Amino acid sequence: MGVSCAGARAGIERLEGRITPNTCAFLERQLAFGRMATGAPPSAEQTPEEAVRHPRVAAYLDIFDPEATLWEAGSTPRTGRLVIGAAIAGSLRMVPDLYYTGTDVVADGSTVMFGQWNTATVKGHKVAYPQIARNVLGDEGRTIQARRYYDRHVLVRDTLPNAPKGLFDGIADHGRAPARGLRPAQPSPRAASPTAWPRGTPGTPTRCCAGRAGPGWPGPDWPSPW
C-alpha cells in the first residue's frame, strides 16, 4: 500500500518509487535528524551510554534498528546502538552545525536509496558535498543495513587549479521520462551559482582540507559526516 508522505516530500528534491508506510517513517526520521539543531554537542568525556542520551544522537539512532549495521565509505562496518551512537557523537562534536536536505530518493520495496546535500563548518570553513546511501529497512521503517558513499570532488573542483575531473562528469540519463508524474526540471538552489567557492576567497574548503590523502581524505581532522 502506498502513502502520500507529504511531510517528507516537502524536504526532498525528487522522490520516486512506491512509498510504503515503512518507507515514509524512515524518510521522516532521516529528514528530522538532518534539520535538527545539535545544541551543546556531546562531550568527549561521556561514556557511550551517556552519549546516546543526547537529543540529536537519540534522533539519529531512532533511524536504525538496535542491531543495525552501518558501513561508511573507507571505514569498517559498525554494528549496534552504542557503536553507531559513539560514531555520530564524535561527528557532532567536530561539526555541530551539520545539516542536510534530501536530493534524489528512490524507494523499491524495503530498499531506499537516499541522496542528500550536506553542509557543515570544519575549522571555521563552510563545506558542502553530496552523499548517497543504500538503506535496507526492517520493522517500523528502521534501517537494518546502511551503506554510504560520499562525493567530495565538489570540495576541490572550484578551489584547486588542477582539480581532477569529476568521476561522473558528462554522464546523464538520456532515456524518455515517464509520462505520469513528470515534474518539470528545476535548477537546484545550490546549482544556481557556477562557482560554489571562488578561488582564494575566505571560507573556502581549501585550507581545512589541504593535504588529505586519497579520495576520501581519511584522517583525524576529517570527520565521517555522521
N, C-alpha and C positions, 0 to 999 in steps of 0.2 A: 504494500500500500504506500503510495507516495503522499507527501505532505508539502505544503507551500513553503514553510520555513521562512516566512517573510523577514523576521528579525535578522537571521543570518545572511540572507540575500543582500540586505542593505549594507553589510560590511564586506562584500566580496565583489570584485570587478566582473567576473564571469563564472557562473555556476552551471554545470552540465550534469546530466545523468538523472536517475530516479532517486529522489531524496526521500528516504525512509525515515520513520521517527527516530531510529538509532542514529542515522547519519545526521539528522537535524540536531539532535542532542550533542553530538560530537562537535559540529560546527559552532554551535552556540558557546560551548565551553572553550574551544580553541580561540575564538574571537574575543571572548570575555577576558582571557588572560592577556591577549595582545594589547588591549586598550587599557588594562588596569594599571593604576599608578602603584609604584613599589612602596612609596613612603620611606621610612627608615629601613635600609636593606638588612638582610640577615647578618648577624655578627659572626666573625671568623672564630670567636671563642665558643659559639654554640655547638652543642652536640648535634648529630644528625636528627635525633629525636626531637630536639628543641627547634631546629631549623624548619622542620616540616610544619610547625605550627604558625610560621609566618604567613600572613594572609595571602600574599601573592604566591608563595611556594605552595600553599594549600590549594589555591585555584589552579595552579599548573598540574599538581598531582591529581586533581579531580578529572583531568583529561584521560588519565591512564587507569587501567586495571591494576589492582595491587601487585600482581605478579608480572606486569608488563616488561617487555624487553625493548630497549631503545638503542639504536645504532646511530651514532653521529659520524659524519664524514671524517675519516682519518683517526678514529679512536676505536677502542674496544667496546663491545656491547655492555650496556648497563642493564641490570635486571633488579626489579623490586623497588618498593616505595622509598626506602631510606637511601638507596644508592642514587636513584634518579633525583630524589629531593635534594641530596647534597650537591649534585651537579648544578641544578638550577639555582640553588642558594649561592654557590660560588660565582655563577654568571651574574646574578643580580647585585652581588657586592661590587663587581667590576663595572657593570653597565646598568645602574639602577633605573635609567630612563629608557630602557629597551621598550620599543613599541613596534607593532606591526599591524598591517591590514591584509585581508585576503586578496589574492590576484586571480589566478586561474585555478579553479577547483573542479574536479571531476569525481563523481561517485559511481561505483559499479558494485552493487550488492554490499558486501561487508568491507570493501576496499575503497579508500578515499585517497586521491592524490590532492594534496593541499599545497597550493603555491601561495607565497606571501612576500611582502616587501618589508624588510627590517630596517629600522633606524635606531641609532644609539650614539652616545658620546663616549669616545675612547680617549683618555688622557687629554681631555679638553677639546677634542676634534670630532665634529659630526661625521659619522659614516653611515652608509646605506648600501644594502645589497639584497638580491633576491634569494629565495630558498624554495625548494620543493621537497615534500615529504610524502612517503607512502605509508598510510596507516591502515592496519587491519583491525576492524572493530569487533568487540565482543558484546557482552550483555550491557544494556543501557547506553550503548554507543561509546563505551570506553575503549581506548586503544590497548590492544594486547601485543601488537608488534608495530614498531615505527622505524623507518629508515630515512634519514635526512641527508640532503645534499645542498651545498651552497655554491653560488656563483659569485666569487669575489673579484672577477675580472672588472666589474664596474667600478671597483675602488681605485683602479690604476689606469683605466683607459683614458681618462681625461686629465691625468696629473703627471704621467711619465711620458717623456718624449718618444721613447721607443717601446711603448706598451705592446705586448703581443696581441695579435688579432683574437677576437673572441671565438671560442670553440664552435659556436653555432651561428656566427655571423653569416648572413645570406641564406640561411635555411628557413623555409617557410612552407606552410601547407597550402598547396595550390588547388586542392580539391574543391568541389562545389559545397557550399554551406547548406545545411538542411533548411528547407523552406519553413518548417514550423518552428516558431520560437526564435526566429532570426532577429538579432539585435544589431542595429547599425553600429559600425565600428566607431569608437570614440577614443581620442588620444588619452592616455593615462596622464594624470597631473604631473607625475614625475618625469614624463617624456616631453613635456612642453618646452623645456629648455634643452638645447642640444648638448650643452656642457654642464654637467652636474656640479663640477668644481673647477673653475678656470685655473689654469696653471699659475702657481705662485701666489694664490690668494690665501689669506689666513683661513684656518678652519678646514683646509683640505686634508684628506687622509694620508698624504704622503709621509708626514713626519711620524705619525703614530704607527704606520705600517711598514716603513722602510726597513730593509734588511731581513724580512721574513723569508724563510726557506721553503720552497715548494709551493704548489698551487693552493694548499690550504693554510699556509702560513702558521703551522703549529708552533707554539712557544708559550712561555709563561705569561707574556704580556697580551696574548691574543685569546680572548675567551671563546669557548663554544658559545654560540649565540644564545642558547639556553639548553 
